[in-house]
Amino acid sequence: MTHRPTAPVTPRSTEHTALRPLGIDAVTITGGEWARWQRDNAERTIGHEFRWLEADGTVDNLRRLTPGASGSPERRGLLFTDSDLYKALEGVAWELGRQPDPALRDLLDDTTAILAAAQEPDGYLNSWVQAGGAERWAELDRSHEHYCIGHLIQAGIAAARAAGAPALLDVAIRAADAVDADFGDHRRTGVDGHEEIEMALVELYRETGEQRYLRLAGQFLGDRGHEQLRTRHAEPDYYQDGLPVREQTTVVGHAVRAVYLLCGMVDVYLETGERALLDAAVAQWEAMTARKTYITGALGSRFEGEAFGDDHELPPDLGYGETCATIGQVMLSWRLLLVTGEGRYADAMERGLVNLIAASTDLARTGFFYSNPAQRRTSRPASPTDTRPTRADAPGTRPPWFECACCPPNILRTISSLAAYITTATPSGLQVHQFLPARVRVTLAAGDVDLEVVTDYPVSGAVLLRILAAPGGEWELALRIPGWAGSATVAVNGTTDAGTDARGYRVFRRAWAAGDEVRLDLPVEPRLTVAHPAADALRGTVAVERGPVVYALESPDNGELDLGSVVLDADAPLTVVPADLFGRTVPVIDAAGVSATHPDWPATGYATLGSPAAEAGAVEHRVTLRFIPYALWANRGPSTMRVHVPYRKAGRA
């Protein structure tokens, strides 16, 4: 495999990878909800976001830096709004790689021209600093100058790889050179308050072959963790600056920054083989997954600082769960999957994709959640359609934009490049990690392979892989078996075949021929899931899952029930019911339970253990509880919602 894929992550070294990525030039999503989302992304989301980027002054902030240019006389918005534009441009570039569009190409070219005209002679580019907001590099803790340039680099790489538009990459290279000229070889010390540039510099090394970008990424990693970033707003741990990155064993501080830093660490390992970086990244991923991740894939339990909390600190109603953090988890898990080939990383990606990321937009793909709770106790007002809430606001429906607009363009670029996260290859075969309707064309050592995936997973557990063309020799086809799917079965050409097990995959090696079919059946029956006993806020509750999908109670489906008073009967069966929701058939789940009230409880809110009030028990009414996929909540106006529900079971103390 000498072809460099059209993908966001393309390791140059093969020495430290178990798997090689396939890009959007090799993999096409052909149907189902994800293909519909990609279509809506192109037809609705891009235009929506650029209208807001213009309305907010984000584009004007850069346009006005050109001498004699028209536009707003003053810079508007937060210090780091340049990054929102760069992420949106990256999404446009990946979309152009999916399918040509003259209007989108004009948008990319015109915006690139604005950036090139605004750029200083040495390549530096930042609308806040250039507008007089601060001296260059003087306030890295809050200016996010490196962070913005990192996103510019990623946009430039996407434009060159996917859209055949090298002009934006030229702008990005000049900006990276400005960083390297000042910081390279420790000519200047300091690290940015928001990590991002580390993984961007590694990818720029991969694109250009310039070793100095890789060295600079490694330098920034080595310089972090020495308490340089201590401000009146936050301690060093908030910035992942309290311990050297090779010594940190759990994720701390701002959730998005933490996972972006880990992406950079794994990227540097992939090119250098420095084991200490990989070991630290794996340790932090494991701690995050086992003790600091919500069942929906949300990261960040604290609104204060958009931060991770302590181990098992997972309050469902107060959790922050920033969309960008889960996108960062997907990016990190993908890199670790490339390193190890272990299915647990693809499992984590799937949890984030089908639950939190899928919930982060409305079904029109023009409204967005910044924060993603697992419970909404009271119905909150609908979001206005013409204003920008702050990131701390939590309206009852998805706003069209935010004062801090990092999440909408992050979703845009993720969905437009999604096909690059489905499959990988090795010289000996092809690995399928995510089960989406897709077409895969790849050249292996044995020759050219053409394969299609036909499925409506996770609505059902049936996944059919059909070989459309194959070389004459033997090669391997590996299918991920999710961690929850212990009883999965696989049939090759109608005959059950166990294959061999390897790191969470079933592997089948043979001389495949056109017309061969592999059918994977995953058991997507509903199940009840409990959290770790140390998760105090979740103790005594269950969540309902079906396959990889997390379900939630939402008030529109449950009549007049107070969702804060219900108790699920864990001994009763869970019933899957096809329901017409939002113009599509959705498997919802009915469960038996009770609505429990305590009418004689003291007005103080507390009763002495053993007192009549405490021992009286609840007044209960039998009810049917209807659960819908968490991803669909808040699409019918303001509502109450909960994922974790109190339960009772015979014989349970």
C-alpha positions as CSV (number, residue, x, y, z in Angstrom):
1,M,0.0,0.0,0.0
2,T,2.0,3.0,-1.2
3,H,-1.0,5.2,-1.9
4,R,-1.4,8.0,0.6
5,P,-5.1,8.1,1.6
6,T,-7.3,11.1,1.4
7,A,-7.8,11.1,5.2
8,P,-7.3,13.3,8.2
9,V,-4.6,11.0,9.7
10,T,-2.0,9.4,7.4
11,P,1.0,8.1,9.3
12,R,4.2,8.4,7.3
13,S,6.1,5.7,9.2
14,T,4.7,2.1,9.0
15,E,7.0,0.8,11.8
16,H,4.6,1.7,14.6
17,T,1.2,1.0,13.1
18,A,-0.8,-2.2,13.1
19,L,-3.3,-0.8,10.6
20,R,-3.2,1.7,7.7
21,P,-6.1,4.1,7.3
22,L,-8.2,4.2,4.2
23,G,-9.5,7.6,3.0
24,I,-12.6,9.1,1.5
25,D,-11.1,8.2,-1.9
26,A,-11.3,4.5,-1.0
27,V,-14.5,4.4,1.1
28,T,-17.9,5.8,0.3
29,I,-20.9,5.8,2.7
30,T,-23.7,4.7,0.4
31,G,-26.9,4.8,2.4
32,G,-28.8,5.0,5.7
33,E,-28.8,7.7,8.3
34,W,-25.1,8.6,7.9
35,A,-25.4,9.1,4.2
36,R,-28.4,11.3,4.8
37,W,-26.4,13.3,7.4
38,Q,-23.6,13.8,4.9
39,R,-26.1,15.0,2.3
40,D,-27.6,17.4,4.8
41,N,-24.2,18.5,5.9
42,A,-23.4,19.6,2.3
43,E,-26.9,21.0,1.5
44,R,-27.8,22.7,4.7
45,T,-25.1,22.8,7.4
46,I,-22.3,24.4,5.4
47,G,-24.4,27.3,4.2
48,H,-25.9,27.7,7.7
49,E,-22.5,27.9,9.4
50,F,-21.0,30.3,6.9
51,R,-23.9,32.6,7.3
52,W,-23.3,32.7,11.0
53,L,-19.6,33.1,10.5
54,E,-20.3,36.2,8.4
55,A,-23.0,37.5,10.8
56,D,-20.7,37.1,13.8
57,G,-17.9,38.9,12.1
58,T,-15.6,35.9,12.1
59,V,-14.8,36.3,8.4
60,D,-14.8,40.1,8.6
61,N,-12.2,40.0,11.4
62,L,-9.8,38.6,8.8
63,R,-11.1,40.5,5.8
64,R,-10.6,43.8,7.5
65,L,-6.8,43.1,8.0
66,T,-6.3,43.7,4.3
67,P,-5.3,47.4,3.7
68,G,-8.3,49.2,2.1
69,A,-10.7,46.3,2.6
70,S,-14.3,46.9,3.4
71,G,-16.0,45.4,6.4
72,S,-16.5,46.1,10.1
73,P,-14.1,48.7,11.5
74,E,-13.7,46.8,14.7
75,R,-12.9,43.2,15.5
76,R,-15.9,41.2,16.9
77,G,-16.3,38.0,18.9
78,L,-14.0,36.0,21.2
79,L,-10.3,35.9,20.9
80,F,-10.0,32.6,19.1
81,T,-12.9,32.8,16.6
82,D,-10.4,32.3,13.7
83,S,-10.4,28.6,14.6
84,D,-14.2,28.3,14.0
85,L,-13.6,29.4,10.4
86,Y,-10.7,27.1,9.9
87,K,-12.7,24.0,11.1
88,A,-15.6,25.0,8.8
89,L,-13.1,25.3,5.9
90,E,-11.8,21.9,6.7
91,G,-15.3,20.5,6.5
92,V,-15.8,22.2,3.1
93,A,-12.5,20.6,1.9
94,W,-13.5,17.1,2.9
95,E,-16.9,17.6,1.4
96,L,-15.3,18.6,-1.9
97,G,-13.3,15.4,-1.7
98,R,-16.6,13.5,-1.4
99,Q,-18.2,15.1,-4.4
100,P,-17.3,18.2,-6.5
101,D,-19.4,21.3,-6.0
102,P,-18.5,24.6,-7.9
103,A,-20.2,26.7,-5.2
104,L,-18.3,25.1,-2.4
105,R,-15.0,25.4,-4.4
106,D,-15.6,29.1,-4.8
107,L,-16.3,29.4,-1.1
108,L,-13.0,27.7,-0.3
109,D,-11.0,29.7,-2.8
110,D,-12.6,33.1,-1.9
111,T,-12.0,32.5,1.8
112,T,-8.4,31.3,1.2
113,A,-7.8,34.6,-0.7
114,I,-9.0,36.6,2.4
115,L,-6.6,34.6,4.6
116,A,-3.7,35.1,2.3
117,A,-4.3,38.8,2.1
118,A,-4.5,39.1,5.9
119,Q,-1.4,37.1,6.5
120,E,1.7,39.1,7.7
121,P,4.9,38.9,5.6
122,D,6.5,36.3,7.9
123,G,3.4,34.1,7.8
124,Y,1.8,35.1,11.1
125,L,-2.0,35.1,11.1
126,N,-4.3,35.9,14.0
127,S,-7.1,38.4,13.8
128,W,-7.2,39.2,17.5
129,V,-3.5,40.0,17.8
130,Q,-3.3,41.7,14.4
131,A,-6.2,43.9,15.4
132,G,-4.2,45.1,18.4
133,G,-5.6,42.8,21.1
134,A,-2.2,41.7,22.4
135,E,1.4,41.3,21.5
136,R,2.3,38.2,19.5
137,W,2.6,35.1,21.7
138,A,2.3,37.3,24.9
139,E,-0.9,35.8,26.2
140,L,-0.8,32.1,25.1
141,D,-2.9,31.0,28.0
142,R,-5.9,32.7,26.6
143,S,-5.1,33.9,23.0
144,H,-5.0,30.4,21.6
145,E,-2.7,31.5,18.8
146,H,-1.1,28.1,18.4
147,Y,-4.5,26.5,18.6
148,C,-5.9,28.6,15.8
149,I,-2.9,28.0,13.6
150,G,-3.2,24.3,14.3
151,H,-6.8,24.3,12.9
152,L,-5.5,26.4,9.9
153,I,-2.9,23.7,9.3
154,Q,-5.5,20.9,9.4
155,A,-7.8,22.9,7.0
156,G,-4.9,23.5,4.6
157,I,-4.0,19.8,4.6
158,A,-7.6,18.8,3.9
159,A,-7.8,21.3,1.1
160,A,-4.7,20.0,-0.6
161,R,-5.6,16.3,0.0
162,A,-9.3,16.3,-0.7
163,A,-10.1,19.4,-2.8
164,G,-6.9,19.7,-4.8
165,A,-6.6,23.2,-3.5
166,P,-3.0,23.8,-2.4
167,A,-3.4,27.6,-1.8
168,L,-4.8,27.1,1.6
169,L,-2.0,24.7,2.5
170,D,0.5,27.4,1.4
171,V,-1.1,29.8,3.9
172,A,-1.0,27.2,6.6
173,I,2.7,26.4,5.9
174,R,3.6,30.0,6.2
175,A,1.8,30.3,9.5
176,A,3.5,27.1,10.8
177,D,6.8,28.6,9.7
178,A,6.1,31.7,11.7
179,V,5.6,29.5,14.8
180,D,8.7,27.5,14.1
181,A,10.8,30.6,13.5
182,D,9.9,31.9,17.0
183,F,9.6,28.7,19.0
184,G,11.7,26.1,17.1
185,D,14.8,24.8,18.9
186,H,13.5,26.6,22.0
187,R,14.2,30.0,20.6
188,R,11.2,30.9,22.7
189,T,9.5,29.0,25.5
190,G,5.9,28.7,26.2
191,V,2.9,26.4,25.4
192,D,-0.6,27.3,24.3
193,G,-3.5,27.3,26.7
194,H,-5.4,25.0,24.3
195,E,-3.7,22.1,22.7
196,E,-4.2,21.4,19.0
197,I,-1.1,22.4,17.2
198,E,0.8,19.3,18.2
199,M,-1.2,16.9,16.1
200,A,-1.5,19.5,13.3
201,L,2.3,19.8,13.1
202,V,2.7,16.1,12.9
203,E,0.2,15.9,10.1
204,L,2.0,18.8,8.4
205,Y,5.2,16.8,8.6
206,R,3.4,13.8,7.1
207,E,2.2,16.0,4.3
208,T,5.5,17.8,3.5
209,G,8.2,15.6,4.9
210,E,9.7,18.5,6.8
211,Q,11.2,17.1,10.0
212,R,11.2,20.4,11.8
213,Y,7.4,20.3,12.1
214,L,7.7,16.9,13.9
215,R,10.5,18.2,16.1
216,L,8.4,21.2,17.1
217,A,5.4,19.1,18.0
218,G,7.7,17.0,20.2
219,Q,9.1,20.1,21.7
220,F,5.6,21.4,22.7
221,L,4.8,18.1,24.3
222,G,8.0,18.1,26.3
223,D,7.5,21.7,27.4
224,R,4.0,21.0,28.8
225,G,3.6,19.9,32.4
226,H,6.0,22.3,34.1
227,E,3.4,24.7,35.5
228,Q,4.0,27.5,33.1
229,L,0.2,28.0,32.7
230,R,-1.0,29.2,36.1
231,T,-3.6,32.1,35.8
232,R,-6.1,33.8,38.0
233,H,-8.7,31.7,36.3
234,A,-7.2,28.2,36.5
235,E,-4.5,26.0,38.0
236,P,-1.9,24.2,35.8
237,D,-3.9,20.9,35.8
238,Y,-6.7,22.7,33.9
239,Y,-4.3,23.2,31.1
240,Q,-2.7,19.7,31.4
241,D,0.4,21.6,32.7
242,G,0.7,20.1,36.2
243,L,2.7,17.0,35.3
244,P,5.0,16.2,32.3
245,V,2.9,14.4,29.7
246,R,4.9,11.2,30.0
247,E,4.1,11.0,33.8
248,Q,0.4,11.7,33.7
249,T,-1.7,8.6,34.3
250,T,-5.3,10.0,34.1
251,V,-7.1,12.8,32.2
252,V,-7.4,16.1,34.0
253,G,-8.6,19.6,33.4
254,H,-10.4,20.9,30.3
255,A,-11.8,17.8,28.5
256,V,-11.3,18.9,24.9
257,R,-7.8,20.1,25.5
258,A,-6.9,16.9,27.2
259,V,-8.0,14.6,24.4
260,Y,-6.4,16.9,21.8
261,L,-3.1,16.7,23.7
262,L,-3.4,12.9,23.7
263,C,-3.9,12.9,20.0
264,G,-0.7,14.8,19.6
265,M,1.1,12.4,21.8
266,V,0.0,9.3,19.8
267,D,0.8,11.1,16.6
268,V,4.4,11.8,17.7
269,Y,4.7,8.2,18.8
270,L,3.5,6.9,15.4
271,E,6.4,8.7,13.7
272,T,9.1,8.4,16.3
273,G,8.3,5.2,18.2
274,E,8.8,6.9,21.6
275,R,7.1,4.3,23.8
276,A,6.8,6.6,26.8
277,L,4.3,8.8,24.9
278,L,2.2,5.8,23.8
279,D,2.2,4.3,27.3
280,A,1.1,7.5,28.9
281,A,-1.6,8.0,26.3
282,V,-3.0,4.5,26.7
283,A,-3.0,4.9,30.5
284,Q,-5.0,8.1,30.2
285,W,-7.4,6.6,27.7
286,E,-8.0,3.7,29.9
287,A,-8.6,5.9,33.0
288,M,-10.9,8.1,31.0
289,T,-12.9,5.2,29.5
290,A,-13.3,3.3,32.8
291,R,-13.8,6.1,35.2
292,K,-14.6,9.4,33.5
293,T,-16.9,8.6,30.5
294,Y,-20.6,8.7,30.5
295,I,-22.6,5.9,29.0
296,T,-23.5,8.2,26.1
297,G,-19.8,8.8,25.3
298,A,-19.9,12.2,27.0
299,L,-16.7,13.5,28.5
300,G,-16.4,16.2,31.1
301,S,-18.5,16.1,34.3
302,R,-18.1,19.7,35.3
303,F,-19.5,22.9,33.9
304,E,-16.8,24.8,35.7
305,G,-13.8,24.7,33.3
306,E,-15.6,22.3,30.9
307,A,-13.5,19.8,32.8
308,F,-13.1,16.2,33.8
309,G,-13.9,15.6,37.4
310,D,-12.7,13.0,39.9
311,D,-12.9,9.3,39.2
312,H,-16.5,8.2,38.8
313,E,-17.8,11.7,39.2
314,L,-20.6,11.4,36.7
315,P,-23.7,13.4,37.6
316,P,-26.2,12.9,34.9
317,D,-28.0,16.2,35.2
318,L,-25.0,18.4,35.9
319,G,-22.5,16.8,33.5
320,Y,-21.1,19.0,30.8
321,G,-20.4,16.6,28.0
322,E,-19.1,19.0,25.4
323,T,-19.6,17.8,21.9
324,C,-16.0,18.7,20.9
325,A,-14.7,16.5,23.7
326,T,-16.4,13.4,22.3
327,I,-15.2,14.3,18.8
328,G,-11.7,14.5,20.3
329,Q,-12.2,11.0,21.9
330,V,-13.1,9.6,18.4
331,M,-10.0,11.2,17.0
332,L,-7.8,9.8,19.8
333,S,-9.4,6.3,19.7
334,W,-8.8,6.2,15.9
335,R,-5.1,6.9,16.4
336,L,-4.8,4.2,19.1
337,L,-6.7,1.8,16.8
338,L,-4.1,2.4,14.1
339,V,-1.3,1.7,16.6
340,T,-2.7,-1.4,18.2
341,G,-5.5,-2.9,16.0
342,E,-7.5,-3.5,19.2
343,G,-11.2,-3.4,18.8
344,R,-11.9,-1.7,22.1
345,Y,-10.8,1.6,20.5
346,A,-13.4,1.1,17.7
347,D,-16.0,0.3,20.4
348,A,-15.3,3.6,22.0
349,M,-15.6,5.4,18.7
350,E,-18.9,3.8,18.0
351,R,-20.3,4.7,21.4
352,G,-19.4,8.3,20.8
353,L,-20.7,8.4,17.2
354,V,-24.1,6.8,17.6
355,N,-25.0,8.4,20.9
356,L,-23.5,11.8,21.8
357,I,-22.3,13.0,18.4
358,A,-25.6,11.8,16.8
359,A,-27.4,13.7,19.5
360,S,-25.4,16.9,19.0
361,T,-27.5,18.2,16.1
362,D,-31.2,18.4,15.4
363,L,-32.6,16.4,12.5
364,A,-32.4,19.5,10.2
365,R,-28.7,19.6,11.0
366,T,-28.9,23.4,11.7
367,G,-29.2,23.3,15.5
368,F,-26.5,22.2,17.8
369,F,-25.9,21.2,21.4
370,Y,-22.7,22.4,23.0
371,S,-23.4,20.6,26.3
372,N,-25.0,17.1,26.3
373,P,-26.5,16.1,29.7
374,A,-27.8,12.7,30.6
375,Q,-30.8,14.1,32.4
376,R,-33.0,17.2,32.0
377,R,-35.1,17.6,35.2
378,T,-37.2,20.5,34.1
379,S,-38.3,21.6,30.7
380,R,-36.4,24.6,29.6
381,P,-37.4,27.2,27.1
382,A,-36.7,26.6,23.4
383,S,-33.6,28.2,22.1
384,P,-34.2,31.4,20.1
385,T,-33.3,31.0,16.4
386,D,-31.6,34.3,16.0
387,T,-29.4,34.7,19.0
388,R,-26.2,33.1,20.2
389,P,-26.3,31.7,23.8
390,T,-23.1,31.4,25.7
391,R,-21.5,28.0,26.0
392,A,-22.7,27.8,29.6
393,D,-26.4,28.2,28.6
394,A,-28.4,25.0,28.4
395,P,-31.6,25.7,26.5
396,G,-34.4,23.2,25.9
397,T,-33.6,22.8,22.2
398,R,-30.5,23.1,20.1
399,P,-29.5,26.6,19.3
400,P,-28.4,27.5,15.7
401,W,-25.1,28.9,16.9
402,F,-23.1,29.9,19.9
403,E,-21.0,32.9,21.2
404,C,-18.3,30.3,21.5
405,A,-19.0,28.4,18.2
406,C,-16.4,25.6,18.4
407,C,-18.8,22.7,18.3
408,P,-20.9,23.3,15.1
409,P,-17.9,23.4,12.7
410,N,-16.2,20.5,14.5
411,I,-19.3,18.4,13.8
412,L,-19.2,19.6,10.2
413,R,-15.7,18.4,9.6
414,T,-16.2,15.1,11.4
415,I,-19.3,14.2,9.3
416,S,-17.7,15.2,6.0
417,S,-14.7,13.0,6.7
418,L,-16.5,10.2,8.4
419,A,-15.8,7.6,5.6
420,A,-12.1,7.8,6.6
421,Y,-12.9,6.2,10.0
422,I,-14.7,3.1,8.9
423,T,-12.1,0.6,7.5
424,T,-8.4,0.1,7.5
425,A,-6.1,-2.2,5.6
426,T,-2.8,-4.1,5.9
427,P,-0.8,-5.8,3.2
428,S,-2.6,-9.0,4.1
429,G,-6.2,-7.8,4.3
430,L,-9.0,-5.5,5.1
431,Q,-10.5,-4.6,8.5
432,V,-14.1,-3.3,9.0
433,H,-14.5,-1.3,12.2
434,Q,-17.8,0.6,11.9
435,F,-20.8,-1.0,10.3
436,L,-22.3,1.5,7.8
437,P,-23.6,1.0,4.3
438,A,-20.5,1.6,2.3
439,R,-18.4,0.8,-0.8
440,V,-14.7,0.0,-0.2
441,R,-12.1,-0.2,-3.0
442,V,-8.6,-0.9,-2.0
443,T,-5.4,-2.4,-3.3
444,L,-3.9,-5.1,-1.1
445,A,-0.7,-7.1,-1.6
446,A,-2.8,-9.7,-3.3
447,G,-4.4,-7.2,-5.7
448,D,-7.5,-5.0,-6.0
449,V,-10.5,-5.6,-3.8
450,D,-14.0,-4.1,-4.2
451,L,-16.5,-4.7,-1.4
452,E,-19.8,-3.4,-0.4
453,V,-21.4,-3.3,3.1
454,V,-25.2,-3.6,3.2
455,T,-26.9,-2.9,6.6
456,D,-29.3,-0.8,8.5
457,Y,-27.3,-1.4,11.7
458,P,-28.0,-0.6,14.5
459,V,-31.7,-0.7,13.7
460,S,-31.0,-4.4,13.2
461,G,-27.9,-6.5,13.9
462,A,-27.6,-7.9,10.3
463,V,-24.5,-6.8,8.4
464,L,-23.9,-8.2,4.9
465,L,-20.5,-7.8,3.2
466,R,-20.5,-8.7,-0.5
467,I,-17.3,-9.2,-2.5
468,L,-17.7,-7.4,-5.9
469,A,-14.2,-8.0,-7.1
470,A,-11.2,-9.8,-5.7
471,P,-7.7,-10.9,-6.8
472,G,-6.8,-14.5,-7.2
473,G,-4.7,-15.0,-4.0
474,E,-5.7,-15.3,-0.4
475,W,-6.3,-12.3,1.8
476,E,-7.9,-11.6,5.2
477,L,-11.2,-10.0,6.0
478,A,-11.6,-8.9,9.6
479,L,-14.8,-7.8,11.3
480,R,-15.1,-6.1,14.7
481,I,-17.2,-7.9,17.2
482,P,-18.3,-5.2,19.7
483,G,-17.6,-5.8,23.3
484,W,-21.3,-6.0,24.2
485,A,-22.0,-8.6,21.4
486,G,-20.7,-11.9,22.9
487,S,-23.1,-14.1,20.9
488,A,-22.4,-12.7,17.4
489,T,-22.5,-15.2,14.6
490,V,-20.8,-15.1,11.2
491,A,-21.7,-17.0,8.0
492,V,-19.6,-17.2,4.9
493,N,-21.6,-18.0,1.8
494,G,-24.4,-19.2,4.0
495,T,-22.3,-21.5,6.2
496,T,-21.6,-20.6,9.8
497,D,-17.9,-20.0,10.2
498,A,-16.1,-19.1,13.5
499,G,-13.0,-17.7,11.8
500,T,-10.3,-16.8,14.2
501,D,-10.3,-14.3,17.0
502,A,-7.8,-11.5,17.2
503,R,-8.0,-8.4,19.4
504,G,-11.8,-8.1,19.2
505,Y,-12.2,-9.2,15.6
506,R,-13.2,-12.3,13.7
507,V,-10.7,-12.9,10.9
508,F,-11.4,-14.9,7.8
509,R,-8.6,-15.8,5.4
510,R,-9.3,-17.4,2.0
511,A,-9.1,-16.8,-1.8
512,W,-12.2,-14.7,-2.1
513,A,-14.2,-14.4,-5.3
514,A,-16.7,-12.0,-6.7
515,G,-20.1,-12.9,-5.3
516,D,-18.8,-14.2,-2.0
517,E,-20.9,-13.0,1.0
518,V,-20.2,-12.7,4.7
519,R,-23.1,-12.1,7.0
520,L,-22.5,-10.9,10.5
521,D,-25.4,-11.1,13.0
522,L,-25.0,-9.0,16.1
523,P,-27.4,-9.5,19.0
524,V,-29.1,-6.1,19.4
525,E,-31.6,-7.2,22.0
526,P,-32.3,-4.5,24.7
527,R,-30.4,-4.8,27.9
528,L,-30.1,-3.1,31.3
529,T,-26.7,-1.6,32.2
530,V,-25.5,-0.4,35.6
531,A,-22.6,2.0,36.4
532,H,-19.6,1.3,38.6
533,P,-20.7,1.2,42.3
534,A,-18.3,4.2,43.0
535,A,-20.4,6.4,40.7
536,D,-22.5,7.8,43.5
537,A,-24.8,9.9,41.3
538,L,-25.7,6.8,39.3
539,R,-26.0,4.2,42.1
540,G,-29.3,2.4,42.2
541,T,-30.1,3.2,38.5
542,V,-30.0,1.4,35.2
543,A,-29.6,2.6,31.7
544,V,-31.3,0.9,28.7
545,E,-29.2,0.0,25.8
546,R,-29.8,-1.9,22.5
547,G,-26.7,-2.8,20.6
548,P,-24.5,0.2,20.7
549,V,-27.4,2.6,21.2
550,V,-28.2,4.3,24.5
551,Y,-31.9,5.0,25.2
552,A,-33.6,7.7,27.2
553,L,-37.0,8.5,28.6
554,E,-38.3,11.7,27.2
555,S,-41.5,13.4,28.3
556,P,-43.3,13.5,24.9
557,D,-43.5,9.7,25.0
558,N,-44.5,9.3,28.6
559,G,-47.7,11.4,29.0
560,E,-48.1,13.2,32.3
561,L,-45.4,11.1,34.1
562,D,-42.9,12.9,36.2
563,L,-39.7,11.3,35.0
564,G,-38.1,12.1,38.4
565,S,-40.6,9.8,40.1
566,V,-40.4,6.6,38.0
567,V,-38.8,3.3,39.0
568,L,-38.2,0.6,36.4
569,D,-39.1,-3.0,37.1
570,A,-35.9,-4.9,36.2
571,D,-37.6,-8.3,36.4
572,A,-40.0,-7.4,33.6
573,P,-39.1,-7.9,29.9
574,L,-38.0,-5.1,27.7
575,T,-40.1,-4.9,24.6
576,V,-38.9,-3.5,21.3
577,V,-41.7,-1.6,19.4
578,P,-41.3,-0.1,15.9
579,A,-42.5,3.5,16.1
580,D,-43.0,6.2,13.5
581,L,-40.8,9.1,14.7
582,F,-39.7,12.0,12.6
583,G,-40.8,10.3,9.4
584,R,-38.8,7.1,9.9
585,T,-39.4,3.8,11.7
586,V,-37.4,3.8,15.0
587,P,-37.1,0.9,17.4
588,V,-38.3,2.2,20.7
589,I,-38.3,0.2,23.9
590,D,-41.2,-0.3,26.4
591,A,-40.5,-1.3,30.0
592,A,-42.7,-1.9,33.0
593,G,-42.3,0.3,36.0
594,V,-44.1,2.4,38.6
595,S,-44.6,6.1,39.3
596,A,-43.7,6.5,42.9
597,T,-44.8,9.4,45.1
598,H,-44.4,10.1,48.8
599,P,-47.3,12.4,49.8
600,D,-46.6,12.3,53.6
601,W,-43.0,13.2,53.4
602,P,-42.0,16.1,55.8
603,A,-41.9,19.6,54.4
604,T,-38.3,19.9,55.5
605,G,-37.4,17.4,52.7
606,Y,-35.8,15.0,55.2
607,A,-37.1,12.2,57.5
608,T,-35.4,10.4,60.3
609,L,-34.6,6.8,59.4
610,G,-37.1,4.5,61.1
611,S,-39.7,7.3,61.4
612,P,-43.3,6.7,60.2
613,A,-42.7,8.9,57.2
614,A,-39.5,7.2,56.2
615,E,-41.0,3.7,56.6
616,A,-44.4,4.4,55.0
617,G,-43.2,3.7,51.6
618,A,-44.3,5.2,48.3
619,V,-47.7,5.4,46.7
620,E,-47.2,3.6,43.5
621,H,-49.0,3.4,40.2
622,R,-48.1,0.8,37.5
623,V,-46.9,2.5,34.3
624,T,-45.3,1.7,31.0
625,L,-42.1,3.5,30.4
626,R,-41.2,4.3,26.8
627,F,-37.5,4.8,25.8
628,I,-36.3,6.3,22.6
629,P,-32.7,6.5,21.3
630,Y,-30.9,9.2,23.2
631,A,-29.7,10.7,19.9
632,L,-33.3,11.8,19.1
633,W,-34.2,13.6,22.3
634,A,-35.1,17.4,22.1
635,N,-36.4,17.2,18.6
636,R,-40.0,17.8,19.6
637,G,-39.6,21.0,21.5
638,P,-38.6,21.5,25.2
639,S,-38.9,18.4,27.3
640,T,-37.6,16.5,30.3
641,M,-35.3,13.5,29.8
642,R,-33.3,11.0,31.7
643,V,-30.9,8.2,30.7
644,H,-30.3,6.6,34.1
645,V,-33.5,5.4,35.8
646,P,-34.0,4.0,39.4
647,Y,-34.8,0.4,39.4
648,R,-35.9,-2.5,41.6
649,K,-35.4,-6.2,41.3
650,A,-36.7,-9.1,43.3
651,G,-34.2,-10.0,46.0
652,R,-32.3,-6.8,45.6
653,A,-31.5,-5.0,48.9
